[in-house]
Amino acid sequence: MGIPLEDYFKRIDYRGTRDRTRQSLIEIHRQQSFHIPYDMLDPHLGIAPTRLDSDSLFQKLVNSKRGGGCSQINELLALVLTEMGYKVERLKAHVMYLTPKDKKPLAHKVLIVEFENQKWLCDTGFGSRSLIDPIPFKLNTIFNQFNELFMIVNDEKYGFKLVTKIDTQWVDLYGFNLTVYPPEDFNAIHIYNSTNPDVIFVKHAIVTQPFIHGRKILLDRTYKERTQDGTNTILIKTVKEYHEILKEEFNVELPNHQSFFPIASL
């Protein structure tokens, strides 16, 4: 059974060509980034990690209009691009951003898409620092995406790393090599990120998504909009306000968990 592309395109409001082109790759990646949020609420809702097969992913991310973690939303992107005829490879990456120097978990999923003899790094699933557009796999080249800067550079330990510029400093996001893994090899990463009590997604209820002016970030009872002009912060005081922000800013509804209100961050 094929992937229901028209349902997916409607979900991300993609109106471009169905042909396999450079521009369609860019636009599909961008539209998924803008319409399917990085959503790690399930660990706090008592929901077991969603299976990573196509039916389960489409039910959650497309039909139920939820988001997910890297293993879910990047796998959805992989399935769609494969159905369209792109060559897609799944890689594992060591998380370097906001992790201790001696602990860089192999806990992130990224994609390499090859088209017309050009490799592209694709990743809509790195939370508040994720790519918006795919970037050509060209070392030491700065890519400006909606006023955010990204670059792939060599790394002594891992082979390559993706970095981003925060204020005046280049900051490491994740390190990786080009070893390709089958889809089933990401089940362990998915379970780790959804259940390990030491992982930030289990400690905090997180939803985040880019928009044309910056990033929207919902962390427990705090909502932030980060733009070039600064960061606006709202401290959420009621269950009603929390669910209104989920709906209005991320198009996420929780009909079976209408009383959910995460614990306030310390």
Backbone as CSV, one residue per row, in Angstrom:
resi,resn,N_x,N_y,N_z,CA_x,CA_y,CA_z,C_x,C_y,C_z
1,MET,0.856,-1.201,0.000,0.000,0.000,0.000,0.881,1.237,0.000
2,GLY,0.611,2.196,-0.892,1.410,3.399,-0.984,1.075,4.410,0.102
3,ILE,1.940,5.400,0.215,1.732,6.476,1.174,0.660,7.430,0.622
4,PRO,-0.349,7.791,1.407,-1.396,8.713,0.928,-0.861,10.144,0.844
5,LEU,-0.188,10.425,-0.249,0.501,11.705,-0.384,-0.449,12.901,-0.341
6,GLU,-1.634,12.760,-0.950,-2.531,13.913,-0.988,-2.968,14.325,0.411
7,ASP,-3.186,13.352,1.297,-3.540,13.678,2.684,-2.381,14.390,3.376
8,TYR,-1.181,13.921,3.116,0.001,14.551,3.701,0.168,15.977,3.168
9,PHE,0.039,16.161,1.869,0.206,17.491,1.288,-0.829,18.470,1.846
10,LYS,-2.039,17.985,2.060,-3.068,18.837,2.656,-2.690,19.211,4.085
11,ARG,-2.145,18.247,4.812,-1.745,18.493,6.215,-0.704,19.603,6.309
12,ILE,0.253,19.638,5.366,1.324,20.628,5.439,1.068,21.824,4.526
13,ASP,-0.100,21.865,3.910,-0.475,22.954,3.001,0.550,23.117,1.882
14,TYR,0.942,21.979,1.309,1.872,22.005,0.174,1.074,22.029,-1.119
15,ARG,1.345,23.025,-1.968,0.578,23.211,-3.196,1.451,23.152,-4.439
16,GLY,2.661,22.650,-4.281,3.589,22.599,-5.397,3.445,21.345,-6.228
17,THR,4.421,21.116,-7.091,4.400,19.980,-7.989,4.568,18.671,-7.240
18,ARG,4.003,17.616,-7.816,4.198,16.261,-7.275,5.426,15.617,-7.904
19,ASP,6.072,16.312,-8.825,7.264,15.772,-9.476,8.465,15.855,-8.546
20,ARG,9.436,15.023,-8.804,10.665,14.968,-8.008,11.629,16.031,-8.530
21,THR,11.667,17.170,-7.848,12.526,18.273,-8.253,13.254,18.823,-7.034
22,ARG,14.265,19.627,-7.299,14.990,20.306,-6.215,14.052,21.214,-5.439
23,GLN,13.213,21.957,-6.141,12.326,22.901,-5.481,11.262,22.202,-4.650
24,SER,10.737,21.077,-5.146,9.722,20.369,-4.360,10.334,19.801,-3.080
25,LEU,11.583,19.347,-3.120,12.257,18.880,-1.913,12.342,20.003,-0.887
26,ILE,12.764,21.164,-1.321,12.908,22.300,-0.420,11.557,22.709,0.162
27,GLU,10.550,22.812,-0.687,9.250,23.305,-0.235,8.549,22.313,0.682
28,ILE,8.658,21.019,0.407,8.034,20.015,1.272,8.696,20.028,2.644
29,HIS,10.017,20.083,2.685,10.738,20.155,3.955,10.292,21.397,4.736
30,ARG,10.233,22.526,4.057,9.847,23.781,4.722,8.416,23.722,5.238
31,GLN,7.516,23.222,4.414,6.117,23.166,4.819,5.901,22.197,5.977
32,GLN,6.615,21.080,5.979,6.501,20.185,7.135,7.013,20.882,8.389
33,SER,8.127,21.607,8.265,8.666,22.334,9.416,7.652,23.318,9.978
34,PHE,6.927,23.996,9.091,5.982,25.030,9.516,4.639,24.468,9.995
35,HIS,4.334,23.216,9.688,2.994,22.706,9.978,2.942,21.483,10.894
36,ILE,4.029,20.748,11.036,4.035,19.602,11.948,5.040,19.894,13.051
37,PRO,4.568,20.209,14.251,5.474,20.672,15.299,6.325,19.551,15.901
38,TYR,7.415,19.982,16.482,8.174,19.086,17.349,7.372,19.008,18.646
39,ASP,6.799,17.861,18.919,5.778,17.705,19.960,6.136,16.493,20.816
40,MET,6.628,16.768,22.031,6.989,15.685,22.951,6.077,15.700,24.178
41,LEU,4.783,15.726,23.915,3.803,15.709,25.002,3.443,14.298,25.451
42,ASP,3.585,13.316,24.572,3.115,11.966,24.897,3.679,11.409,26.206
43,PRO,4.972,11.601,26.518,5.470,11.070,27.791,4.738,11.638,29.003
44,HIS,4.129,12.810,28.853,3.448,13.465,29.964,1.942,13.202,29.949
45,LEU,1.474,12.592,28.870,0.058,12.253,28.744,-0.204,10.789,29.073
46,GLY,0.859,10.066,29.402,0.708,8.636,29.681,0.504,7.808,28.434
47,ILE,0.927,8.330,27.282,0.771,7.630,26.008,2.067,6.908,25.669
48,ALA,1.977,5.632,25.389,3.156,4.841,25.039,3.747,5.347,23.731
49,PRO,5.064,5.177,23.542,5.698,5.637,22.300,4.991,5.083,21.059
50,THR,4.635,5.974,20.153,3.967,5.581,18.916,4.872,4.683,18.081
51,ARG,4.305,3.644,17.502,5.084,2.801,16.597,5.521,3.617,15.394
52,LEU,6.626,3.208,14.780,7.219,3.981,13.695,6.864,3.458,12.305
53,ASP,5.840,2.603,12.213,5.380,2.150,10.904,4.540,3.249,10.262
54,SER,4.357,3.167,8.961,3.701,4.243,8.228,2.264,4.487,8.692
55,ASP,1.513,3.431,8.971,0.121,3.609,9.387,0.027,4.364,10.711
56,SER,0.872,3.988,11.675,0.837,4.633,12.990,1.262,6.091,12.896
57,LEU,2.287,6.358,12.098,2.762,7.727,11.947,1.726,8.606,11.259
58,PHE,1.088,8.081,10.208,0.070,8.872,9.524,-1.131,9.130,10.419
59,GLN,-1.501,8.160,11.220,-2.638,8.362,12.110,-2.361,9.490,13.096
60,LYS,-1.162,9.492,13.668,-0.843,10.517,14.663,-0.542,11.871,14.024
61,LEU,0.376,11.895,13.068,0.914,13.163,12.569,0.041,13.819,11.509
62,VAL,-0.670,13.020,10.738,-1.493,13.567,9.660,-2.966,13.604,10.064
63,ASN,-3.533,12.454,10.396,-4.965,12.405,10.699,-5.318,13.104,12.001
64,SER,-4.505,12.892,13.050,-4.794,13.492,14.356,-4.152,14.862,14.537
65,LYS,-3.379,15.288,13.544,-2.746,16.615,13.549,-1.914,16.868,14.793
66,ARG,-1.209,15.840,15.207,-0.232,16.007,16.279,1.147,16.168,15.664
67,GLY,2.130,16.446,16.504,3.515,16.419,16.091,4.196,15.228,16.728
68,GLY,5.518,15.253,16.739,6.255,14.147,17.338,7.714,14.498,17.488
69,GLY,8.508,13.498,17.907,9.941,13.675,18.037,10.650,13.367,16.729
70,CYS,11.981,13.402,16.768,12.757,13.253,15.536,12.514,11.919,14.847
71,SER,12.356,10.846,15.622,12.175,9.530,15.015,10.830,9.414,14.311
72,GLN,9.879,10.245,14.696,8.556,10.213,14.085,8.460,11.168,12.895
73,ILE,8.756,12.439,13.123,8.525,13.401,12.045,9.565,13.283,10.930
74,ASN,10.796,12.895,11.257,11.758,12.668,10.182,11.479,11.365,9.437
75,GLU,10.911,10.383,10.129,10.522,9.158,9.420,9.349,9.431,8.485
76,LEU,8.404,10.266,8.921,7.308,10.647,8.033,7.854,11.311,6.775
77,LEU,8.791,12.223,6.948,9.401,12.888,5.800,10.109,11.881,4.904
78,ALA,10.809,10.925,5.507,11.504,9.901,4.731,10.535,9.074,3.903
79,LEU,9.417,8.689,4.502,8.424,7.883,3.790,7.838,8.643,2.604
80,VAL,7.539,9.921,2.819,6.960,10.736,1.762,7.946,10.920,0.611
81,LEU,9.173,11.279,0.932,10.165,11.526,-0.114,10.506,10.247,-0.872
82,THR,10.539,9.132,-0.163,10.774,7.847,-0.831,9.640,7.531,-1.798
83,GLU,8.411,7.769,-1.362,7.250,7.532,-2.221,7.316,8.394,-3.479
84,MET,7.889,9.576,-3.366,8.003,10.478,-4.508,9.167,10.122,-5.428
85,GLY,10.018,9.201,-4.978,11.106,8.749,-5.830,12.484,9.240,-5.461
86,TYR,12.613,9.988,-4.351,13.923,10.427,-3.901,14.674,9.268,-3.237
87,LYS,15.983,9.305,-3.301,16.809,8.365,-2.560,17.017,8.923,-1.162
88,VAL,16.551,8.198,-0.144,16.590,8.678,1.233,17.404,7.717,2.090
89,GLU,18.339,8.260,2.859,19.138,7.468,3.790,18.929,7.993,5.203
90,ARG,18.805,7.064,6.156,18.554,7.417,7.549,19.868,7.297,8.335
91,LEU,20.218,8.365,9.060,21.452,8.406,9.832,21.144,8.639,11.314
92,LYS,22.097,8.245,12.155,22.022,8.556,13.580,23.027,9.649,13.914
93,ALA,22.662,10.491,14.881,23.530,11.611,15.247,23.683,11.702,16.763
94,HIS,24.873,12.147,17.180,25.158,12.395,18.590,24.725,13.816,18.942
95,VAL,23.839,13.938,19.925,23.345,15.251,20.329,24.455,15.989,21.081
96,MET,24.817,17.167,20.589,25.878,17.975,21.196,25.315,19.236,21.853
97,TYR,24.183,19.664,21.425,23.574,20.896,21.935,22.990,20.672,23.326
98,LEU,23.396,21.504,24.270,22.896,21.457,25.652,23.108,20.103,26.314
99,THR,24.226,19.454,25.999,24.580,18.192,26.654,25.958,18.340,27.288
100,PRO,26.261,17.560,28.345,27.578,17.650,28.985,28.693,17.247,28.020
101,LYS,29.904,17.754,28.259,31.033,17.469,27.382,31.324,15.977,27.276
102,ASP,31.086,15.246,28.362,31.423,13.816,28.378,30.232,12.925,28.041
103,LYS,29.125,13.526,27.610,27.939,12.721,27.311,27.229,13.298,26.098
104,LYS,27.451,12.674,24.946,26.829,13.088,23.701,26.024,11.911,23.158
105,PRO,24.792,11.722,23.633,24.034,10.504,23.291,23.746,10.374,21.802
106,LEU,23.835,9.136,21.327,23.473,8.828,19.940,21.956,8.705,19.897
107,ALA,21.285,9.850,19.893,19.850,9.873,20.164,19.059,10.737,19.197
108,HIS,19.638,11.025,18.030,18.920,11.855,17.075,18.909,11.183,15.704
109,LYS,17.839,11.411,14.970,17.673,10.848,13.625,17.685,11.964,12.592
110,VAL,18.526,11.819,11.574,18.568,12.788,10.472,18.500,12.022,9.157
111,LEU,18.286,12.752,8.079,18.161,12.135,6.758,19.165,12.749,5.796
112,ILE,19.657,11.911,4.897,20.396,12.387,3.741,19.566,12.029,2.509
113,VAL,19.245,13.025,1.717,18.480,12.815,0.486,19.389,13.144,-0.689
114,GLU,19.458,12.214,-1.637,20.308,12.426,-2.804,19.439,12.655,-4.031
115,PHE,19.754,13.731,-4.754,18.994,14.063,-5.957,19.921,14.770,-6.935
116,GLU,19.963,14.268,-8.145,20.791,14.839,-9.208,22.238,15.039,-8.755
117,ASN,22.789,13.963,-8.180,24.193,13.926,-7.756,24.530,14.923,-6.646
118,GLN,23.516,15.390,-5.932,23.733,16.287,-4.795,23.083,15.686,-3.557
119,LYS,23.863,15.591,-2.469,23.307,15.148,-1.195,22.771,16.358,-0.432
120,TRP,21.643,16.145,0.272,21.022,17.183,1.089,20.841,16.653,2.514
121,LEU,21.160,17.484,3.492,20.853,17.150,4.880,19.432,17.620,5.168
122,CYS,18.590,16.684,5.584,17.187,16.985,5.882,16.904,16.665,7.346
123,ASP,16.248,17.590,8.035,15.974,17.377,9.455,14.946,18.392,9.927
124,THR,13.714,17.939,10.154,12.683,18.816,10.703,12.454,18.524,12.186
125,GLY,13.358,17.737,12.796,13.074,17.216,14.125,14.091,17.493,15.205
126,PHE,14.782,18.652,15.147,15.733,18.973,16.215,15.213,20.115,17.086
127,GLY,13.955,20.058,17.386,13.371,20.996,18.329,13.540,22.443,17.919
128,SER,13.928,23.270,18.877,13.964,24.717,18.666,15.166,25.189,17.868
129,ARG,16.038,24.256,17.429,17.195,24.629,16.614,17.245,23.822,15.316
130,SER,16.127,23.315,14.892,16.100,22.459,13.708,16.196,23.266,12.421
131,LEU,16.659,22.593,11.361,16.608,23.195,10.035,15.166,23.501,9.652
132,ILE,15.001,24.513,8.815,13.693,24.797,8.229,13.672,24.286,6.787
133,ASP,14.683,24.609,6.039,14.889,24.053,4.698,15.983,23.003,4.758
134,PRO,15.979,22.045,3.837,17.132,21.142,3.737,18.336,21.943,3.252
135,ILE,19.538,21.474,3.568,20.720,22.186,3.092,21.601,21.235,2.285
136,PRO,22.177,21.720,1.186,23.115,20.894,0.424,24.277,20.468,1.309
137,PHE,24.750,19.248,1.108,25.848,18.736,1.929,27.161,19.324,1.403
138,LYS,27.385,20.570,1.770,28.599,21.291,1.386,29.256,21.815,2.653
139,LEU,30.509,21.442,2.868,31.197,21.806,4.100,31.551,23.287,4.117
140,ASN,31.501,23.852,5.328,31.962,25.223,5.594,31.227,26.269,4.756
141,THR,29.973,25.969,4.435,29.133,26.894,3.684,27.996,27.351,4.576
142,ILE,27.843,28.651,4.750,26.800,29.185,5.630,25.479,29.266,4.878
143,PHE,24.436,28.727,5.488,23.096,28.771,4.928,22.209,29.610,5.847
144,ASN,21.612,30.648,5.274,20.739,31.541,6.024,19.293,31.120,5.805
145,GLN,18.613,30.722,6.884,17.223,30.291,6.798,16.370,31.154,7.722
146,PHE,15.628,32.087,7.155,14.739,32.927,7.949,15.496,33.555,9.118
147,ASN,16.676,34.114,8.798,17.534,34.810,9.760,18.200,33.889,10.780
148,GLU,18.215,32.592,10.512,18.999,31.656,11.315,20.096,31.075,10.429
149,LEU,21.302,30.952,10.966,22.449,30.507,10.187,22.846,29.090,10.583
150,PHE,23.101,28.246,9.568,23.518,26.860,9.775,24.728,26.565,8.908
151,MET,25.525,25.571,9.341,26.691,25.178,8.564,27.083,23.747,8.940
152,ILE,27.483,22.968,7.940,28.050,21.634,8.165,29.567,21.766,8.144
153,VAL,30.223,21.239,9.167,31.683,21.309,9.242,32.227,19.926,9.605
154,ASN,33.514,19.757,9.414,34.164,18.525,9.844,34.223,18.459,11.364
155,ASP,34.227,17.235,11.887,34.382,17.023,13.324,35.369,15.882,13.548
156,GLU,36.343,16.099,14.400,37.404,15.111,14.627,36.862,13.788,15.135
157,LYS,35.870,13.842,15.990,35.368,12.624,16.633,34.305,11.917,15.803
158,TYR,33.355,12.675,15.269,32.197,12.049,14.629,32.240,12.055,13.109
159,GLY,33.069,12.874,12.525,33.130,12.977,11.070,32.615,14.318,10.592
160,PHE,31.348,14.617,10.945,30.731,15.888,10.579,29.887,16.380,11.751
161,LYS,29.568,17.652,11.723,28.608,18.179,12.692,27.858,19.350,12.077
162,LEU,26.639,19.515,12.530,25.832,20.666,12.142,25.967,21.703,13.243
163,VAL,26.253,22.942,12.855,26.390,24.027,13.815,25.443,25.155,13.434
164,THR,25.105,25.971,14.414,24.255,27.136,14.173,24.835,28.325,14.916
165,LYS,24.541,29.509,14.453,25.059,30.706,15.098,24.020,31.259,16.063
166,ILE,24.419,31.353,17.340,23.570,31.904,18.387,24.274,33.147,18.919
167,ASP,23.642,34.278,18.741,24.284,35.565,19.039,25.547,35.684,18.184
168,THR,26.721,35.665,18.801,27.963,35.823,18.029,28.778,34.541,17.944
169,GLN,28.248,33.439,18.504,29.018,32.199,18.588,28.419,31.095,17.725
170,TRP,29.304,30.321,17.087,28.856,29.105,16.413,28.745,27.996,17.453
171,VAL,27.588,27.349,17.505,27.277,26.361,18.532,27.021,25.010,17.877
172,ASP,27.610,23.949,18.451,27.420,22.596,17.932,26.003,22.105,18.223
173,LEU,25.343,21.539,17.207,24.027,20.938,17.393,24.126,19.427,17.515
174,TYR,24.705,18.780,16.495,24.891,17.325,16.581,25.998,16.885,15.645
175,GLY,26.608,15.754,16.020,27.669,15.168,15.217,27.220,13.851,14.608
176,PHE,27.735,13.552,13.411,27.276,12.345,12.715,28.295,11.925,11.662
177,ASN,28.160,10.681,11.220,28.870,10.229,10.024,27.826,9.759,9.021
178,LEU,28.276,9.171,7.931,27.341,8.824,6.860,26.945,7.346,6.854
179,THR,27.068,6.696,8.021,26.586,5.317,8.146,25.064,5.301,8.027
180,VAL,24.570,4.413,7.176,23.130,4.339,6.913,22.518,3.215,7.747
181,TYR,21.348,3.480,8.317,20.651,2.505,9.160,19.261,2.220,8.605
182,PRO,18.762,1.000,8.779,17.388,0.693,8.361,16.389,1.312,9.329
183,PRO,15.150,1.505,8.913,14.157,2.168,9.774,13.994,1.524,11.148
184,GLU,14.041,0.194,11.209,13.803,-0.476,12.489,14.884,-0.201,13.526
185,ASP,16.043,0.268,13.105,17.121,0.548,14.044,16.881,1.810,14.869
186,PHE,15.813,2.538,14.579,15.537,3.769,15.310,14.504,3.579,16.422
187,ASN,14.005,2.360,16.584,13.045,2.109,17.654,13.658,2.387,19.024
188,ALA,14.919,1.991,19.202,15.574,2.180,20.504,15.740,3.661,20.824
189,ILE,16.119,4.462,19.819,16.244,5.906,20.020,14.893,6.512,20.407
190,HIS,13.863,6.081,19.718,12.518,6.599,19.981,12.083,6.288,21.412
191,ILE,12.301,5.071,21.847,11.915,4.683,23.205,12.772,5.422,24.233
192,TYR,14.065,5.543,23.955,14.974,6.262,24.854,14.503,7.705,25.060
193,ASN,14.204,8.401,23.976,13.793,9.804,24.075,12.425,9.978,24.706
194,SER,11.625,8.910,24.723,10.252,9.005,25.236,10.097,8.517,26.664
195,THR,11.088,7.768,27.169,10.904,7.127,28.472,12.032,7.335,29.470
196,ASN,13.215,7.697,29.013,14.347,7.832,29.934,14.144,9.062,30.823
197,PRO,14.113,8.878,32.140,13.826,10.012,33.031,14.886,11.106,33.018
198,ASP,16.065,10.798,32.478,17.126,11.806,32.416,17.051,12.679,31.166
199,VAL,16.194,12.316,30.233,16.080,13.047,28.975,15.173,14.263,29.168
200,ILE,15.538,15.376,28.554,14.794,16.623,28.749,13.334,16.495,28.343
201,PHE,13.040,15.649,27.341,11.662,15.523,26.858,10.779,14.791,27.870
202,VAL,11.389,14.015,28.747,10.636,13.336,29.798,10.543,14.229,31.035
203,LYS,11.543,15.070,31.223,11.516,16.005,32.347,10.546,17.154,32.099
204,HIS,10.418,17.568,30.824,9.619,18.736,30.493,8.695,18.456,29.306
205,ALA,7.510,19.061,29.332,6.560,18.959,28.225,6.912,20.032,27.195
206,ILE,7.367,19.597,26.025,7.923,20.520,25.038,7.181,20.426,23.707
207,VAL,6.823,21.590,23.178,6.310,21.699,21.806,7.003,22.913,21.192
208,THR,7.511,22.784,19.980,8.168,23.912,19.340,7.998,23.834,17.830
209,GLN,8.015,25.002,17.201,7.793,25.060,15.754,8.321,26.390,15.209
210,PRO,8.963,26.362,14.039,9.378,27.624,13.438,8.210,28.328,12.754
211,PHE,8.333,29.639,12.595,7.447,30.404,11.730,8.319,31.435,11.027
212,ILE,7.755,32.186,10.120,8.600,32.988,9.238,9.418,34.038,9.984
213,HIS,8.996,34.409,11.187,9.723,35.436,11.929,10.614,34.862,13.032
214,GLY,10.553,33.538,13.274,11.362,32.980,14.342,10.893,31.614,14.784
215,ARG,10.843,31.413,16.101,10.465,30.114,16.677,9.427,30.305,17.772
216,LYS,8.496,29.365,17.832,7.539,29.282,18.929,7.969,28.130,19.830
217,ILE,8.023,28.361,21.122,8.507,27.349,22.056,7.562,27.282,23.253
218,LEU,6.984,26.111,23.472,6.132,25.870,24.638,6.856,24.883,25.540
219,LEU,7.302,25.361,26.684,8.037,24.543,27.648,7.272,24.555,28.958
220,ASP,6.621,23.435,29.252,5.781,23.333,30.438,4.754,24.469,30.431
221,ARG,4.797,25.370,31.403,3.801,26.441,31.470,4.337,27.785,30.976
222,THR,5.361,27.736,30.148,5.944,28.961,29.596,5.890,28.910,28.072
223,TYR,5.360,29.957,27.457,5.325,30.070,26.004,6.215,31.227,25.585
224,LYS,7.095,30.973,24.588,8.006,32.001,24.102,7.932,32.096,22.581
225,GLU,8.097,33.300,22.093,8.310,33.532,20.663,9.661,34.216,20.509
226,ARG,10.577,33.510,19.866,11.941,33.998,19.678,12.090,34.529,18.268
227,THR,12.379,35.813,18.129,12.544,36.436,16.821,13.856,37.213,16.791
228,GLN,14.118,37.808,15.661,15.324,38.617,15.505,15.321,39.808,16.453
229,ASP,14.135,40.257,16.834,14.017,41.428,17.699,14.072,41.097,19.180
230,GLY,14.138,39.810,19.536,14.167,39.420,20.941,13.192,38.291,21.210
231,THR,12.928,38.044,22.484,12.058,36.950,22.893,10.910,37.490,23.742
232,ASN,9.695,37.162,23.333,8.508,37.481,24.129,8.093,36.252,24.916
233,THR,7.789,36.434,26.190,7.484,35.311,27.082,6.128,35.494,27.735
234,ILE,5.359,34.408,27.751,4.076,34.383,28.447,4.118,33.267,29.478
235,LEU,3.812,33.581,30.724,3.677,32.573,31.775,2.215,32.139,31.823
236,ILE,1.988,30.868,31.539,0.626,30.348,31.412,0.070,30.020,32.797
237,LYS,-1.118,30.534,33.086,-1.658,30.415,34.438,-2.793,29.407,34.582
238,THR,-3.450,29.053,33.468,-4.620,28.172,33.572,-4.574,27.063,32.530
239,VAL,-5.323,26.006,32.778,-5.463,24.908,31.818,-6.045,25.435,30.508
240,LYS,-7.043,26.274,30.602,-7.699,26.818,29.417,-6.701,27.585,28.550
241,GLU,-5.895,28.418,29.173,-4.910,29.200,28.430,-3.880,28.294,27.764
242,TYR,-3.474,27.245,28.468,-2.491,26.305,27.910,-3.032,25.655,26.639
243,HIS,-4.255,25.166,26.669,-4.826,24.477,25.513,-5.159,25.459,24.386
244,GLU,-5.468,26.690,24.729,-5.681,27.699,23.690,-4.387,27.978,22.929
245,ILE,-3.272,28.052,23.646,-1.985,28.273,22.990,-1.612,27.073,22.127
246,LEU,-1.843,25.870,22.629,-1.585,24.670,21.826,-2.344,24.727,20.504
247,LYS,-3.607,25.103,20.572,-4.443,25.130,19.375,-4.078,26.290,18.459
248,GLU,-3.957,27.476,19.010,-3.772,28.671,18.186,-2.373,28.759,17.593
249,GLU,-1.356,28.339,18.336,0.018,28.509,17.880,0.597,27.269,17.202
250,PHE,0.095,26.082,17.558,0.661,24.844,17.018,-0.366,23.963,16.310
251,ASN,-1.638,24.379,16.334,-2.729,23.603,15.741,-2.791,22.193,16.334
252,VAL,-2.498,22.082,17.624,-2.538,20.804,18.336,-3.708,20.824,19.310
253,GLU,-4.523,19.780,19.251,-5.617,19.616,20.201,-5.464,18.275,20.908
254,LEU,-5.901,18.232,22.166,-5.814,17.011,22.969,-7.206,16.658,23.488
255,PRO,-8.079,16.159,22.598,-9.472,15.921,23.001,-9.616,14.909,24.125
256,ASN,-8.673,13.990,24.251,-8.756,12.981,25.312,-7.976,13.370,26.562
257,HIS,-7.396,14.572,26.542,-6.591,15.019,27.695,-6.832,16.510,27.934
258,GLN,-8.112,16.887,28.019,-8.461,18.300,28.103,-8.078,18.939,29.430
259,SER,-7.800,18.130,30.442,-7.399,18.676,31.740,-5.881,18.683,31.916
260,PHE,-5.156,18.282,30.874,-3.695,18.233,30.996,-3.122,19.631,31.191
261,PHE,-2.268,19.762,32.201,-1.590,21.017,32.505,-0.241,20.636,33.104
262,PRO,0.839,20.781,32.353,2.133,20.301,32.834,2.584,21.009,34.107
263,ILE,3.437,20.338,34.813,4.004,20.931,36.025,4.872,22.120,35.626
264,ALA,4.797,23.190,36.395,5.590,24.377,36.094,7.075,24.080,36.251
265,SER,7.883,24.620,35.328,9.339,24.441,35.403,9.882,25.136,36.641
266,LEU,10.913,24.517,37.210,11.551,25.105,38.393,12.470,26.239,37.964
